[in-house]
Amino acid sequence: MKRSVSVLLVVALLAVSIAASACGSGEAVQTSSGATYISFVGDLNDAGVTVEDLGEPEAPRFTAKVGKALAVRSEEIRVYEYDSADSMEAEAAKVAADASTIDGKPAEWEATPHLFKDGRILVVYVGDNAETVDLLRSILGDEFAVG
């Protein structure tokens, strides 16, 4: 009986040790649902950026569960969150690679559109600020559509 308790204790300590070393490895752990509005704002804050919630975007171009406009470095960023990554991907598939059309209809932009996607979110930045584009790329990866 003492031997089996000792073996269980050693196995438990080994498991805790492995888990602790994995947590400290610096590797990002992402949930199965991927990026959300909340995690995106957290990533912006982690990058040292102040984020201001501007409410719902004016004239939203996308249908999503949540649509938010944010001020990031004095630039407006629109974030659309969907119920699932599949829903977001279906919406993103409607956008031409050059962002000239959405669902086959012409899309006019005030400046250069940069569209990003990750997890359950679609992020739109319309502007030409290289620092803002670089920030979004560092968090979301490259654009899936850009004008």
C-alpha positions as CSV (number, residue, x, y, z in Angstrom):
1,M,0.0,0.0,0.0
2,K,2.8,2.4,0.9
3,R,4.5,1.6,-2.4
4,S,1.4,2.4,-4.5
5,V,0.9,5.7,-2.7
6,S,4.6,6.6,-3.3
7,V,4.3,5.8,-7.0
8,L,1.1,7.9,-7.3
9,L,2.8,10.8,-5.5
10,V,5.8,10.7,-7.9
11,V,3.5,10.5,-10.9
12,A,1.5,13.5,-9.6
13,L,4.6,15.6,-9.0
14,L,5.9,14.7,-12.4
15,A,2.6,15.8,-14.0
16,V,2.7,19.1,-12.1
17,S,6.3,19.7,-13.1
18,I,5.6,19.1,-16.8
19,A,2.5,21.4,-16.6
20,A,4.5,24.2,-14.9
21,S,7.3,24.0,-17.4
22,A,4.9,24.2,-20.3
23,C,3.2,27.3,-18.8
24,G,6.5,29.0,-18.4
25,S,7.7,28.2,-22.0
26,G,6.4,31.6,-23.3
27,E,4.3,29.9,-26.0
28,A,1.0,31.5,-26.6
29,V,-2.0,29.4,-25.7
30,Q,-5.1,30.0,-27.8
31,T,-8.6,28.8,-27.1
32,S,-10.3,26.7,-29.7
33,S,-12.7,29.5,-30.6
34,G,-9.8,31.8,-31.5
35,A,-9.6,35.6,-31.2
36,T,-12.6,37.5,-29.8
37,Y,-13.4,41.2,-29.4
38,I,-12.3,41.0,-25.7
39,S,-9.0,39.2,-26.5
40,F,-8.2,41.6,-29.3
41,V,-8.6,44.6,-27.0
42,G,-6.5,42.8,-24.5
43,D,-3.8,42.3,-27.1
44,L,-3.8,46.0,-28.0
45,N,-3.5,46.9,-24.3
46,D,-0.6,44.4,-23.9
47,A,1.1,46.1,-26.8
48,G,1.0,49.4,-24.8
49,V,-1.8,50.9,-26.8
50,T,-4.7,52.9,-25.3
51,V,-8.0,51.8,-26.7
52,E,-11.2,54.0,-26.6
53,D,-14.6,52.4,-27.3
54,L,-16.5,54.5,-29.8
55,G,-19.6,52.4,-29.8
56,E,-21.1,50.8,-32.8
57,P,-19.6,51.6,-36.2
58,E,-21.4,54.0,-38.5
59,A,-22.8,52.3,-41.5
60,P,-21.5,48.8,-40.7
61,R,-20.5,46.8,-43.8
62,F,-20.7,43.4,-42.1
63,T,-23.4,41.4,-40.3
64,A,-22.0,40.2,-37.0
65,K,-23.1,39.5,-33.4
66,V,-21.0,42.4,-32.2
67,G,-19.8,45.4,-34.1
68,K,-17.5,47.9,-32.4
69,A,-15.6,51.0,-33.4
70,L,-12.4,51.7,-31.5
71,A,-10.0,54.6,-31.4
72,V,-6.4,53.2,-31.5
73,R,-3.6,55.8,-31.8
74,S,-6.2,58.3,-33.0
75,E,-7.3,55.9,-35.8
76,E,-10.6,54.2,-36.1
77,I,-10.6,50.4,-36.1
78,R,-13.8,48.5,-36.6
79,V,-14.1,45.1,-35.0
80,Y,-16.8,42.6,-35.9
81,E,-17.3,39.5,-33.8
82,Y,-19.2,36.4,-35.0
83,D,-20.8,33.5,-33.2
84,S,-18.1,31.2,-34.7
85,A,-15.0,31.2,-36.7
86,D,-16.9,29.5,-39.5
87,S,-19.5,32.4,-39.6
88,M,-16.6,34.9,-39.7
89,E,-14.9,33.0,-42.5
90,A,-18.1,32.9,-44.5
91,E,-18.4,36.7,-44.2
92,A,-14.8,37.2,-45.1
93,A,-15.1,35.1,-48.2
94,K,-17.5,37.7,-49.6
95,V,-14.7,40.3,-49.7
96,A,-12.6,40.7,-52.8
97,A,-8.9,40.4,-52.3
98,D,-8.5,44.0,-53.2
99,A,-11.5,45.0,-51.1
100,S,-13.2,46.5,-54.1
101,T,-16.3,44.5,-53.6
102,I,-18.2,42.9,-50.7
103,D,-20.7,40.2,-51.7
104,G,-20.4,41.3,-55.3
105,K,-21.3,44.9,-54.6
106,P,-18.9,47.8,-55.0
107,A,-17.3,48.9,-51.8
108,E,-16.1,52.5,-51.6
109,W,-13.6,53.5,-48.9
110,E,-12.4,56.8,-47.6
111,A,-8.8,55.6,-47.7
112,T,-6.9,52.4,-48.1
113,P,-8.9,49.5,-46.5
114,H,-7.0,46.9,-44.5
115,L,-9.0,43.8,-43.6
116,F,-7.8,41.3,-41.1
117,K,-9.3,38.1,-39.6
118,D,-8.5,35.9,-36.7
119,G,-10.7,33.4,-34.8
120,R,-14.1,34.9,-34.6
121,I,-13.3,38.5,-35.5
122,L,-13.0,40.5,-38.6
123,V,-11.1,43.7,-38.2
124,V,-11.2,46.7,-40.6
125,Y,-8.8,49.6,-40.6
126,V,-9.4,52.2,-43.3
127,G,-6.3,54.5,-43.4
128,D,-2.7,54.9,-44.4
129,N,-0.9,55.0,-41.0
130,A,1.9,52.5,-41.3
131,E,2.3,52.2,-37.5
132,T,-1.3,51.2,-37.2
133,V,-1.1,48.7,-40.0
134,D,2.1,47.2,-38.4
135,L,0.4,47.0,-35.0
136,L,-2.6,45.1,-36.5
137,R,-0.3,42.8,-38.4
138,S,1.7,42.0,-35.3
139,I,-1.5,41.0,-33.5
140,L,-3.7,39.5,-36.3
141,G,-1.2,38.5,-39.1
142,D,-1.3,39.8,-42.6
143,E,-4.4,41.3,-44.2
144,F,-6.7,38.9,-46.1
145,A,-7.8,41.9,-48.2
146,V,-6.2,45.3,-48.8
147,G,-7.1,48.0,-51.3
